[in-house]
Amino acid sequence: MIWLLDLIILALVVVCAVATITLRDLLGAAIVFGVYSFLMCLLWAEMGAVDVAFTEATVGAGVSTILFIAAIFRTTRRSKD
């Protein structure tokens, strides 16, 4: 039963990775990247690497996502799209 949960989380990780690359909106891409990091945190915790999962949660899903969003809000959007 646990392997089914692993496969579901892994499929969601792949979907988030592809969505992050293909999104044209920077804010949306930063949010999806945060979800990607959180899903990786779940995978690490399920594999038993709790210290790596905690680091991924704090740095990957927390700090880097906040820094990406802050950088997006501090820049101007001058696109002709």
N, C-alpha and C positions, 0 to 999 in steps of 0.2 A: 504494500500500500504506500509505503514511503517513496518508492521509486516513481509512482504516479505523480506525487506531489513535486518531486524533483523535475520530472518532465514538463509539468505545467509551468513551473517557475522558469525553467530554462527556455521554454517556448515564449513566455512573456518577455524574458531578457532579450531574445533575438528580435521580437517585435519592437521593443523599445529602442534597440540599437538601430534598426532600420528606420524607424520613425524619426529618431534624432538626426540622422543623416539627411533624410529627405524633406524635413519640414523647412519651410521658407521663413517662418516667423521665428525670430531669435528667442523671444520670451517662451514660446511654446517648446522650442527645442531645449531650452535650459530646464524647463519643468519636466519634460520627458527624460532628460538626462538624470535628474534627481530621482525619478521613479526607477530608472535603470540601476542607479547606485543602491537604492533601497532593496530592489530585488536581488542584487548581488549580495547584499548583507544577509538576506534570508537564506540564500544558498550556502554562504560560508557558515552561518549558524547551524544549518541543518547537517552540514558535513562535520561539525564538531569543532571547528576553528573559531571559537567564541571571541578570542582576542582580535583576530583578523576581521570578524564580523563587526565588532564594536568600532574598530578603526574605520572600516568602510562606512559605517553609519554616521560617525561624527565628521569625518573628513569628506567622504564622497557625497553622501546625501545631504549633509548639513552645510558645512563651511563652503565647499566649492559651489554648490547651487546658489547659496546666498551671494557669493562673490560674482557669479555669472549674472544674476539678476540685477545686482547693484551696478555692474558695468554696463548692462544694457540700458538701464534707466539714466545713466550719466552720459550716454552718447545720444546723438541726434540721428533720426532716421531720414536720410536724404536719398530715397530710392525712387526710381521712375516706374516702378512696378504698378 
